[in-house]
């Protein structure tokens, strides 16, 4: 279903003010800073309404009016509109009465929020006529580019650090993508992609298609607001790798506000990183937007970008809105994964462990209030990083299929008193 | 002593398409000055208001981020390969 109207958009540089129209380009050739997408929201004011959005499909394409999608593109992959879950049990555990989890661990088609950004990037890749698309990735983006390129009939060449989690490698190869493991960390891979993009006429979703790609992240913000009944939360806790997502969620809120679809209120943004790769949280804590690069050393590999492109902007925005950023150890990351799974039945990858642990810490620090409406953004699925939990659980011995053996086994585990009492006769269903 | 400097496509508009150049500069600030002499238009664009290389431009020396080598104080070695890459794909300087 096509939206009633689309806000006209173009690329421009915030630094130099130069406009670049619409083309596969990511860098301003005057300031050498990243290009952004800007919209003529006045052109659709009054036409994009809550009702017009709600009449759209039950996926991220209901917000097509506010995304950089080329004319004529008919989206047919139902990406997004993931659950916003009231996390009562987790909230009780970490000291919040008003905690929500935005669960992109179930985003379609590859179980991470990267499906959103890739959907927008590849819509433009096809529009610009690229036959080959690619990316540098810590895993989730690789999965998503591979899957959606297959669907669109595009060839994919994907570059990843050699030590990536095996599940993420397999989840890229299965779609028929060419996967190249690079002997280096993500920053090395990224640099190589930049050189390839200079030489080859390929559409790199996070290089020459990056302005479009990044805008797909806004759909997370649109959904949070709509799912809260067209209102904004008090706080959002967002994992940070390159630092783009946290800014795009704010951009989504700002656009909804400009269009009169939500009421104004102060929203504080909190960034989450692993201590083993925390260049942005370090900058926020030092009250600066100067990013000092780090050599990543953490199990949260999807966040392990030591030299984050949007880091200065993320740090600036967080500080401007009175937010903060925290980072947690790998031990806390694993605990965060387990806590979210045990309390809410949501199995997240290591990045979600980071976000959950940071949310808990911010509540413990009093930076987030108990009754404030807080959304913790979970961006990927735990099935992709099961190696992070290696050795955490025992299988136990196999038990013979006899009631006595079963009870003996429970007693072995928990002691004789733990064996379940016999069912009361009245609770036994009649035949 | 000579180093080889690789320039990205984003610079090409200011270098008449040149993407590779040799330099005798000993440090990064000296190299920025040298590039400004060789390509005056580029020189005015890659420096910020304080005359330093813009923070959104990364510099690599033989695959290593120059900040891990001492940044502005790093002394180039003969035949070093120096690469300039805008931050969009490689983080930022």
Contacts between the chains, C-beta under 8 A, distances in Angstrom:
chain1	res1	chain2	res2	distance
A	26	B	88	4.5
A	26	B	89	7.5
A	27	B	10	4.4
A	27	B	86	4.6
A	27	B	88	5.5
A	29	B	10	5.5
A	29	B	11	8.0
A	29	B	13	5.0
A	29	B	14	7.7
A	30	B	45	5.8
A	31	B	45	7.4
A	31	B	54	7.0
A	31	B	56	7.5
A	32	B	10	6.0
A	32	B	11	7.9
A	32	B	45	7.2
A	32	B	46	6.8
A	32	B	54	5.8
A	32	B	56	5.5
A	32	B	57	5.5
A	32	B	86	4.7
A	32	B	87	7.8
A	33	B	54	7.7
A	33	B	56	4.8
A	33	B	86	7.8
A	33	B	87	7.6
A	34	B	56	7.4
A	34	B	87	7.0
A	34	B	88	4.9
A	136	B	89	7.1
A	184	B	63	7.9
A	187	B	65	7.4
A	187	B	90	6.4
A	187	B	91	5.6
A	188	B	63	7.1
A	190	B	89	4.9
A	190	B	90	4.9
A	190	B	91	6.9
A	191	B	58	7.5
A	191	B	60	6.6
A	191	B	83	7.8
A	191	B	85	5.9
A	191	B	89	7.0
A	191	B	90	4.3
A	193	B	89	5.6
A	194	B	8	7.1
A	194	B	85	5.3
A	194	B	86	7.7
A	194	B	88	7.5
A	194	B	89	3.8
A	194	B	90	5.6
A	195	B	85	7.7
A	197	B	89	7.2
A	198	B	8	6.0
A	198	B	9	4.5
A	204	B	89	7.5
A	206	B	89	6.7
A	207	B	88	6.6
A	207	B	89	4.4
A	210	B	88	5.8
A	210	B	89	7.5
A	242	B	91	7.8
A	290	B	55	7.4
A	291	B	91	7.7
A	291	B	92	6.2
A	292	B	67	7.4
A	293	B	65	6.0
A	293	B	67	5.8
A	293	B	68	7.3
A	293	B	91	6.3
A	295	B	68	7.6
A	305	B	91	6.7
A	306	B	91	7.1
A	307	B	58	7.2
A	307	B	65	6.8
A	307	B	90	6.6
A	307	B	91	2.4
A	307	B	92	6.5
A	308	B	91	5.8
A	308	B	92	7.5
A	309	B	87	5.0
A	309	B	88	5.7
A	309	B	89	7.2
A	309	B	90	7.5
A	309	B	91	5.5
A	309	B	92	5.8
A	311	B	91	7.5
A	311	B	92	6.6
A	312	B	55	7.2
A	312	B	92	6.7
